[in-house]
Amino acid sequence: MIRPQPSPRRPLAVAAAALAGLATALAFTAPAIATRPSPSPSASPTGTASPSPNGKTPAAPNCVKADDARYTHTFDGPKGEASITLTNGPLCPGEEQELALVSYVAPSAKFALPQYVLASSVNKFTGVAEGELGVATLKFKVEVPTCYTQVDFVFGSEIIDPLTKTSERYDDRKVGSPKGIGARSKGPAAWYNGGSGTCLAVPEVIASSDCDGGVELTLVNRNGNAAAEFAITGSNGFTKKVTVPMRKIEKLDLKPGQAQEITVTAAGMKDFTGGWEKPEDCQQPEVGAPDASYDSTCDQMVFRISNPEDGTSLTSTFTPNKGEAKTLTVQPGRSGSVSFKATKGLTVTVTGDLDSGGPLAWEQPEGCDDGGVGGGEPSEPGLPVTGAAAGGIAAGAALLLAAGAVLFVVARRRRIRFTA
């Protein structure tokens, strides 16, 4: 069977119908495209925005890095005032920019060295997070000396003190410099040299004694416009010179051997003379209490003193009602005793560092042989005494308890009352 060849007209007709339908659809959608164009990325201080995965473009960043920040400033050197405004900020989170205003005491109305800092003020711009408000303007003010001076407004917080021939310089750190970091701010040159008159020191000395014999000297140059040089002399050949920068305070400790006689001199100050003086609030060191006791035996009246290691030297006089007085000195950590031959009617009075408070009487213990006491007649022979009688033990114990219970007023020189 013979099949007829297909005609090309049918496919062409189908293609033509499809193109016509597409053209109609485009005609209906064209107005919407014209009124809502797709957003395009816009430039920002920190970069270019790009579409997010959802097809929306994020908001452009509105902060700057510290290196890209720009400023305008004002400056009044004679008044010690300055301000600076961030014009394209705020700074981005984590960024910061420090600035400082500093005044110097100088040797001339023109730039000359050395120079010493009188006052300074440091502040900074800091980065802010989205939705936060940042400080746009910083203000600075410092005291300016009434003598020759220099005032500088600089980027950064590092302050050079003193300014000398060998020290660093602020150079392009100065705000308003023609190049470098200082050129980031537009405004007047933010440095000043001027003033009139040579700067002077106003020295002062304050002496403070301690309880151990030393003296602390406070050398003050609080109100001066220049450094002050103090010359100090003390006991035993002590000498020293101390330079105190303006508006500063230095301290000097003199040991007990150096502090008995002190003289301090400085230009612009009346000479200071003085020395160690015991403060009223000194606490006396703790002194151990001695132990003092006495007892009567058959043939003696014995006084015993024991001085502790932390005691003080004790000297007392023991005066009997008959016979010569005896003096006893006991050093700390030592013991001592004095005794008197027992006689009827014997009394002893203790005076000095230890005080009995009156005469102390010898009392004959029971069981003693009366023949050897006070020159009396010998008694009849009896059994030998091989031990103390119970009455004697009780009496001796009572005396020891009474004497041992004598604790005395604590003072630098202990006075102890002996009681029977």
Residue pairs with C-beta under 8 A, 6 or more apart in sequence:
39 57
41 48
41 49
41 50
41 51
41 57
42 48
42 49
42 60
43 60
44 60
44 61
44 62
45 61
45 62
45 63
45 64
45 68
45 88
46 61
46 63
46 64
46 65
46 68
46 92
47 61
49 57
49 58
49 59
49 60
50 57
51 57
52 58
61 92
63 89
63 90
63 91
63 92
63 93
63 95
63 127
63 128
64 88
64 89
64 90
64 91
64 92
64 95
65 91
65 92
65 95
66 91
66 95
66 96
66 97
66 125
68 88
69 86
69 88
69 89
69 91
69 97
69 125
69 184
70 86
70 87
70 88
70 184
70 185
70 186
71 84
71 85
71 86
71 87
71 175
71 184
71 185
71 186
72 84
72 85
72 87
72 185
72 186
72 187
73 82
73 83
73 84
73 85
73 153
73 175
73 176
73 185
73 186
73 187
73 188
73 190
74 81
74 82
74 83
74 84
74 187
74 188
75 81
75 82
75 153
75 175
75 176
75 187
75 188
75 189
75 190
75 192
76 82
77 144
77 151
77 191
77 192
77 194
78 144
78 151
78 192
78 194
79 144
80 101
80 103
80 119
80 141
80 142
80 143
80 144
80 151
81 101
81 139
81 140
81 141
82 101
82 139
82 140
82 141
82 153
82 175
82 190
83 137
83 138
83 139
83 140
84 99
84 137
84 138
84 153
84 175
84 185
85 136
85 137
86 125
86 134
86 136
86 137
89 125
89 134
89 136
90 125
90 127
90 128
90 134
90 136
91 97
91 125
91 126
91 127
91 128
91 134
92 127
93 127
93 128
93 129
94 127
95 126
95 127
96 124
96 125
96 126
96 127
97 124
97 125
97 155
98 122
98 123
98 124
98 155
98 156
98 157
99 122
99 123
99 124
99 138
99 140
99 153
99 154
99 155
99 156
99 157
99 175
100 120
100 121
100 122
100 123
100 140
100 153
100 154
100 156
100 157
100 158
100 159
101 120
101 121
101 140
101 141
101 142
101 151
101 152
101 153
101 154
102 117
102 119
102 120
102 121
102 142
102 151
102 152
102 154
102 159
103 117
103 118
103 119
103 120
103 142
103 143
103 144
103 145
103 149
103 150
103 151
104 115
104 116
104 117
104 118
104 149
104 150
104 151
104 152
104 163
105 115
105 116
105 118
105 145
105 147
105 148
105 149
105 199
105 225
105 226
105 246
106 112
106 115
106 148
106 149
106 150
106 193
106 195
107 113
107 114
107 115
107 148
107 198
107 199
108 148
108 193
109 148
109 193
109 194
109 195
109 196
110 193
111 150
111 193
112 148
113 163
113 164
113 165
114 162
114 163
114 164
114 165
115 150
115 162
115 163
116 161
116 162
116 163
116 226
116 227
116 245
116 246
117 159
117 161
117 162
118 142
118 143
118 144
118 145
118 149
118 225
118 246
118 247
119 142
119 143
119 144
119 247
120 142
120 159
121 140
121 141
121 142
122 157
122 159
123 138
123 140
124 138
124 157
125 134
125 135
125 138
126 134
126 135
127 134
128 134
140 153
142 151
144 151
144 195
145 195
145 199
145 225
146 195
146 197
146 225
147 195
147 196
147 197
147 198
147 199
147 200
147 225
147 226
148 194
148 195
148 196
148 197
148 198
148 199
149 192
149 193
149 194
149 195
150 163
150 191
150 192
150 193
151 191
151 192
152 170
152 174
152 190
152 191
152 192
153 174
153 175
153 176
153 190
153 191
154 170
154 173
154 174
154 175
154 182
154 190
155 173
155 174
155 175
155 181
155 182
155 184
156 173
156 181
160 167
160 168
160 169
160 170
163 169
170 191
171 177
171 180
172 179
172 180
172 181
172 182
172 183
173 180
173 181
173 182
174 182
174 189
174 190
174 191
175 182
175 185
175 187
175 190
176 182
176 183
176 185
176 186
176 187
176 188
176 189
176 190
177 183
182 190
198 226
199 224
199 225
199 226
199 246
200 224
200 225
200 226
200 268
201 221
201 224
201 225
201 226
201 227
201 228
201 229
201 244
201 246
201 266
201 267
201 268
202 221
202 222
202 223
202 224
202 228
202 268
202 269
203 219
203 220
203 221
203 224
203 228
203 230
203 244
203 266
203 267
203 268
203 269
204 219
204 220
204 221
204 222
204 269
205 217
205 218
205 219
205 220
205 230
205 264
205 266
205 269
205 272
206 217
206 218
206 220
207 215
207 216
207 217
207 218
207 262
207 272
207 274
208 215
208 216
208 218
209 215
209 259
209 276
209 277
209 278
209 279
210 216
210 279
211 278
211 279
211 282
211 283
212 256
213 255
213 256
213 259
213 276
214 253
214 254
214 255
214 256
214 259
214 276
215 253
215 254
215 259
215 262
215 274
215 275
215 276
216 251
216 252
216 253
216 254
217 232
217 251
217 252
217 253
217 254
217 262
217 264
218 249
218 250
218 251
219 228
219 230
219 242
219 244
219 249
219 250
219 251
219 252
219 264
220 244
220 249
221 227
221 228
221 244
221 245
221 246
221 247
221 248
221 249
222 247
222 248
222 249
223 247
224 246
224 247
224 268
225 246
226 246
227 243
227 244
227 245
227 246
228 243
228 244
228 246
228 266
228 267
228 268
228 269
229 241
229 242
229 243
229 244
229 266
229 267
230 241
230 242
230 243
230 244
230 264
230 265
230 266
231 239
231 240
231 241
231 264
231 265
231 266
232 238
232 239
232 240
232 241
232 242
232 252
232 254
232 262
232 263
232 264
233 239
233 262
233 263
233 264
234 254
234 258
234 259
234 260
234 261
234 262
234 263
235 257
235 258
235 259
235 260
235 261
235 262
235 275
236 257
236 258
238 254
238 258
240 252
242 250
242 252
244 250
254 262
256 276
259 275
259 276
260 275
260 276
261 273
261 275
262 272
262 273
262 274
262 275
263 271
263 272
263 273
264 271
264 272
265 271
265 272
284 411
284 412
286 310
286 410
287 310
287 311
287 312
287 410
287 411
287 412
287 414
288 307
288 308
288 309
288 310
288 311
288 332
289 308
289 311
289 407
289 408
289 410
289 414
289 416
290 305
290 306
290 307
290 308
290 311
290 314
290 330
290 354
290 408
290 414
290 416
291 304
291 305
291 306
291 404
292 303
292 304
292 305
292 306
292 354
292 403
292 406
292 416
292 418
293 303
293 304
293 399
293 400
293 403
293 404
293 406
294 301
294 302
294 303
294 304
294 348
294 360
294 399
294 403
294 418
295 301
295 302
295 396
295 399
295 400
295 403
296 342
296 362
296 363
296 364
296 365
296 395
296 396
296 399
297 342
297 365
298 342
298 364
298 365
298 367
298 368
298 369
298 372
298 373
299 341
299 342
299 372
299 373
300 339
300 340
300 341
300 342
301 339
301 340
301 342
301 346
301 348
301 360
301 362
302 337
302 338
302 339
303 318
303 328
303 337
303 338
303 339
303 348
303 350
303 418
304 335
304 336
304 337
305 314
305 316
305 328
305 330
305 335
305 336
305 337
305 354
306 330
306 335
307 313
307 314
307 330
307 331
307 332
307 333
307 334
307 335
308 332
308 333
309 332
309 333
310 332
311 332
311 333
311 414
312 332
312 412
312 413
312 414
313 329
313 330
313 331
313 332
314 329
314 330
314 352
314 353
314 354
314 414
315 327
315 328
315 329
315 330
315 352
315 353
316 327
316 328
316 350
316 351
316 352
316 353
316 354
316 355
317 325
317 326
317 327
317 328
317 350
317 351
317 352
318 325
318 326
318 327
318 328
318 338
318 340
318 348
318 349
318 350
319 325
319 348
319 349
319 350
319 351
320 340
320 346
320 347
320 348
321 345
321 346
321 347
321 348
321 359
322 343
322 345
322 346
323 340
326 338
326 340
327 352
328 336
328 337
328 338
329 336
330 336
340 346
340 348
340 362
342 362
342 364
342 373
342 374
343 362
343 373
343 374
343 375
344 364
344 373
344 374
344 376
345 361
345 374
346 361
346 362
347 359
347 360
347 361
347 362
348 356
348 359
348 360
348 362
349 356
349 358
349 359
349 360
350 356
350 360
350 418
353 413
353 414
353 415
353 416
354 414
354 415
354 416
354 418
355 415
355 416
355 417
355 418
356 417
356 418
356 419
357 417
357 418
357 419
360 418
360 420
361 420
363 395
363 399
363 420
364 370
364 373
365 388
365 389
365 391
365 392
365 395
365 396
366 389
366 391
366 392
366 395
367 385
367 388
367 389
367 391
367 392
368 392
369 378
369 379
369 385
370 376
370 379
371 377
371 378
371 379
372 378
388 396
399 420
402 419
402 420
403 418
403 419
403 420
406 416
406 417
406 418
406 419
408 414
408 415
408 416
408 417
409 415
